[in-house]
Structure formats: structure tokens, C-alpha cells
Amino acid sequence: MFDKILTLDYIQEHWFAFSIDLLLTLLITIQLLRALKGSLAFNILIGVITIYILWWILAQLNLHFISSILGEFTKVGMLAVLIVFQQEIRKFLMLLGQNSIYGGGKVSWKNLLPWNWNIREGNITNNFEAVAAACETLAAGKTGAILVFPKSSELKFFALTGEIMDAVVSKRLIESIFNKYSPLHDGAAIVHSNRIKAAGCVLPVSENPDLPAGMGLRHRAGVGITEQSDAIAIVISEETGKISIVKEGKVKEDVQPFDIVRMMSAEFADELIK
């Protein structure tokens, strides 16, 4: 089927339909890659695509033995993708059903365009001073909290599990979200471009067997989200009041509030330059 579609005669004869087909495929692919960018699923998807392209090239070169081996993978490729990405596919379909994840209910067609890859929204730096001040207050009162700061991925899938806010970061707002009487306090807050995009979000819990047995769910969620994306998480323990910063699944414990500004600003300095 693909050989027929890619022939020059077919393209010349059905150029309009071919152009529409190619454009729609491009837009859907870009939306999927944007949604998965910065996550573990993105790397797996790239691996699947690489295997398929390699198989096609080997088949064209008539390298039958190796291409037949890779061909067995491609035969069950769709089933494998459905199994491996079942959670991501479900969330992606939910995302398509939303008018706008952060757009206040208005459809933003520019998000479909391939050149709108940059998600940094004008390279607005996060107000880590307000974050540090809020963390200091929460830690002093032994109020549990988890804040997630994405880099190359907006973590839209996880934002959909909570309440969309899109509010400017402030000390009072962070304290209100994680107040013990707030309905959002058990979930995570996702912070991007100095705005709290969503709160009360459910994060994946790490299944790393090397984690300490006594590690709580908040810290495991912080490890989980940083294992599956390039985000950085700030976690405050409800039991001890200690602050931890989690990056790439590694937990740095007993961080002082005044260190938050320095450490987080250093982590996101490169993001502002891009």
C-alpha cells in the first residue's frame, strides 16, 4: 500500500488528496510528539519509529534475513504500541477532547502549527523567591506539598488529572493550595512560566525497588514524575517538615528554603537563554 502511495504517478494524479493527507498526518504527529516531549514515553516512541524506518531501509536493500527479524517486530507493532502506551493514548484522547488545556476555554489553533514547538511562553522566569517563601512557611507548619516544574514538557497529561488554574505564582496561593483543609492539598501543583498551571494533580508513583521502604507517597510521586520526564520537583514532608528537591529520580533531602532560589534558578537558567 505504501509503495503505491509513494509513487510519483500517484502523487501527480492525486496531488490534492495527498497534500491534505500529508498535512493531517503531520499535524497529528506533531501534537503527539509535543504532548510526549520530555517524557519516557517520548523516548520509547522514537525507538519504535527508528526500528520501523530501519526495517523499511533494510527491506529496500533486499537484506532479507535481518529485515525479516525486524519485520516480526513491525507486524505486532500496533499491538505493542497499544499495550505500552495505553495510559498515554487514553490521556492523549482526553487532551484532544479539551478545547484548550490552558487557554481558558478558547480554542488555540496556533498550538496545532508545527513551528509552535516552543512552550516557554516568552521565557518567563519562575518566581522562585515566592516559591521559597511559601516552602519555608509550609515546612515550618509541617504541611505536606509537592510542586513540579517542567522543562521541555508541559506535563499536560498530568495537569488533566487535577484542576486547571493558570494563576500567577504567589506565596499566598501556594500556601492556600496546600492548606490541610484545601481539597487540592493531596495532589501536586504544576508550575510553568511563573504560573501555576494546575493543582491537585495525580502523579505516577515510582516503582524503583532501591527507594527506602519508609519513603512516603509524596516523595515517591516526586521521584516518579522526574523519572518519566525532565521536570524537577520540590517535596515537603508532612511528617518531618523537611524540604527535598528531586531531579532525574534522585532525591536531595533537607534543602534549606534559601537554597531553593539558588538551586532552581541554576536549573532553569538554560531555559531562559533558549
Helices and strands as residue ranges (DSSP letters): H 2-5, H 8-13, H 15-36, H 40-60, H 64-75, H 77-84, H 86-96, G 109-112, H 128-140, E 145-149, H 156-159, E 163-168, H 171-177, E 188-192, E 195-201, H 217-228, E 232-236, E 243-247, E 250-252, H 257-267, H 269-273
